[in-house]
Amino acid sequence: MTFEQALRALEEVVQHLERGDVPLDQSIELYERGEALRAACQKRLDAAQARIEKIVAGADGKPSGTAPLDGAS
């Protein structure tokens, strides 16, 4: 599942929960699904942020390339 697909699914879960017209058991299942989707989205965002932070600046302070996340050359 891509980040965008997970985010759309999470938005649908939130909409269902906000309507308040689902039975308690289904609300709990939706909440659990939403939490799993939120965690998946957060993991993808954290990975993207780590990649962005690995951008290497040149002598002039401008980005000159990227470095591997594991620190290898």
Backbone as CSV, one residue per row, in Angstrom:
resi,resn,N_x,N_y,N_z,CA_x,CA_y,CA_z,C_x,C_y,C_z
1,MET,0.851,-1.172,0.000,0.000,0.000,0.000,0.897,1.236,0.000
2,THR,0.626,2.149,-0.918,1.415,3.375,-0.964,1.000,4.314,0.162
3,PHE,1.813,5.328,0.381,1.483,6.329,1.397,0.139,6.972,1.080
4,GLU,-0.058,7.309,-0.190,-1.294,7.981,-0.599,-2.512,7.089,-0.383
5,GLN,-2.379,5.798,-0.681,-3.486,4.867,-0.466,-3.795,4.726,1.018
6,ALA,-2.762,4.627,1.833,-2.960,4.512,3.279,-3.603,5.767,3.840
7,LEU,-3.181,6.927,3.338,-3.757,8.180,3.816,-5.235,8.282,3.437
8,ARG,-5.565,7.891,2.205,-6.981,7.906,1.788,-7.813,6.962,2.652
9,ALA,-7.285,5.770,2.904,-7.997,4.802,3.738,-8.174,5.347,5.151
10,LEU,-7.161,6.000,5.674,-7.249,6.598,7.007,-8.306,7.698,7.035
11,GLU,-8.356,8.504,6.003,-9.368,9.561,5.927,-10.779,8.970,5.909
12,GLU,-10.953,7.852,5.206,-12.264,7.189,5.175,-12.646,6.669,6.556
13,VAL,-11.685,6.094,7.260,-11.940,5.597,8.608,-12.373,6.752,9.511
14,VAL,-11.645,7.858,9.427,-11.973,9.026,10.257,-13.372,9.526,9.940
15,GLN,-13.735,9.580,8.661,-15.073,10.039,8.272,-16.152,9.141,8.869
16,HIS,-15.937,7.820,8.805,-16.915,6.884,9.389,-17.055,7.112,10.886
17,LEU,-15.929,7.267,11.560,-15.965,7.466,13.007,-16.605,8.797,13.379
18,GLU,-16.332,9.832,12.599,-16.883,11.148,12.906,-18.397,11.199,12.704
19,ARG,-18.894,10.406,11.771,-20.348,10.380,11.555,-21.067,9.845,12.782
20,GLY,-20.432,8.916,13.473,-21.000,8.383,14.703,-22.186,7.466,14.501
21,ASP,-22.373,6.958,13.297,-23.542,6.120,13.032,-23.208,4.630,12.903
22,VAL,-22.059,4.234,13.441,-21.677,2.815,13.390,-21.765,2.234,14.799
23,PRO,-22.095,0.958,14.894,-22.174,0.314,16.208,-20.821,0.324,16.919
24,LEU,-20.861,0.168,18.210,-19.654,0.228,19.035,-18.581,-0.751,18.571
25,ASP,-18.949,-2.002,18.347,-17.957,-2.998,17.928,-17.299,-2.598,16.618
26,GLN,-18.079,-2.092,15.680,-17.519,-1.663,14.398,-16.646,-0.419,14.598
27,SER,-17.032,0.455,15.503,-16.225,1.643,15.800,-14.854,1.242,16.331
28,ILE,-14.840,0.238,17.187,-13.569,-0.238,17.741,-12.704,-0.818,16.629
29,GLU,-13.300,-1.614,15.750,-12.551,-2.174,14.623,-12.020,-1.072,13.712
30,LEU,-12.853,-0.071,13.448,-12.418,1.052,12.620,-11.270,1.803,13.284
31,TYR,-11.372,2.010,14.582,-10.314,2.710,15.305,-8.999,1.932,15.207
32,GLU,-9.061,0.619,15.392,-7.856,-0.203,15.299,-7.260,-0.143,13.894
33,ARG,-8.117,-0.187,12.884,-7.647,-0.077,11.496,-7.018,1.296,11.273
34,GLY,-7.661,2.328,11.794,-7.134,3.680,11.659,-5.777,3.830,12.326
35,GLU,-5.605,3.237,13.476,-4.334,3.315,14.178,-3.234,2.612,13.389
36,ALA,-3.562,1.467,12.784,-2.578,0.753,11.967,-2.204,1.592,10.738
37,LEU,-3.184,2.218,10.123,-2.923,3.072,8.959,-2.099,4.295,9.352
38,ARG,-2.406,4.881,10.509,-1.656,6.039,10.988,-0.196,5.672,11.219
39,ALA,0.014,4.510,11.824,1.384,4.057,12.084,2.137,3.820,10.775
40,ALA,1.463,3.244,9.793,2.098,3.001,8.495,2.463,4.322,7.818
41,CYS,1.558,5.284,7.876,1.836,6.602,7.285,3.000,7.274,8.006
42,GLN,3.020,7.204,9.333,4.091,7.828,10.101,5.432,7.197,9.772
43,LYS,5.450,5.888,9.607,6.691,5.189,9.261,7.210,5.676,7.915
44,ARG,6.315,5.828,6.945,6.723,6.307,5.618,7.217,7.751,5.693
45,LEU,6.538,8.581,6.471,6.968,9.976,6.622,8.331,10.061,7.301
46,ASP,8.544,9.246,8.326,9.839,9.239,9.012,10.959,8.826,8.067
47,ALA,10.689,7.821,7.233,11.695,7.369,6.267,11.995,8.465,5.250
48,ALA,10.963,9.151,4.792,11.165,10.236,3.830,11.972,11.366,4.465
49,GLN,11.670,11.702,5.701,12.398,12.758,6.389,13.866,12.381,6.547
50,ALA,14.126,11.128,6.874,15.515,10.683,7.026,16.261,10.821,5.704
51,ARG,15.617,10.497,4.605,16.259,10.635,3.291,16.555,12.095,2.987
52,ILE,15.603,12.954,3.289,15.790,14.383,3.024,16.934,14.939,3.861
53,GLU,17.022,14.508,5.109,18.084,14.994,5.991,19.458,14.529,5.546
54,LYS,19.520,13.548,4.685,20.795,13.040,4.209,21.324,13.816,3.009
55,ILE,20.628,14.858,2.592,21.125,15.667,1.478,22.435,16.319,1.912
56,VAL,23.429,16.201,1.086,24.759,16.710,1.399,24.898,18.121,0.834
57,ALA,25.360,19.048,1.648,25.575,20.418,1.204,27.003,20.575,0.700
58,GLY,27.144,21.358,-0.372,28.466,21.653,-0.909,29.114,22.786,-0.142
59,ALA,30.283,23.207,-0.558,31.027,24.276,0.103,30.254,25.583,0.103
60,ASP,29.415,25.787,-0.907,28.634,27.021,-0.987,27.337,26.944,-0.180
61,GLY,27.112,25.816,0.509,25.916,25.655,1.326,24.719,25.144,0.569
62,LYS,24.854,24.972,-0.731,23.749,24.479,-1.539,23.832,22.958,-1.648
63,PRO,22.685,22.286,-1.763,22.716,20.833,-1.902,23.549,20.426,-3.109
64,SER,24.432,19.449,-2.908,25.281,18.989,-3.992,25.064,17.524,-4.311
65,GLY,24.194,16.864,-3.591,23.937,15.455,-3.824,23.287,14.842,-2.603
66,THR,23.329,13.551,-2.556,22.769,12.851,-1.407,23.775,11.848,-0.882
67,ALA,23.564,11.440,0.359,24.411,10.414,0.963,23.508,9.241,1.344
68,PRO,24.005,8.024,1.259,23.191,6.866,1.660,22.795,6.972,3.115
69,LEU,21.615,6.466,3.439,21.137,6.516,4.816,22.023,5.739,5.770
70,ASP,22.675,4.685,5.282,23.496,3.858,6.165,24.901,4.420,6.366
71,GLY,25.186,5.560,5.752,26.479,6.198,5.930,27.572,5.681,5.013
72,ALA,27.256,4.686,4.184,28.250,4.146,3.257,28.523,5.162,2.144
73,SER,29.718,5.113,1.575,30.075,6.060,0.524,29.624,5.586,-0.819
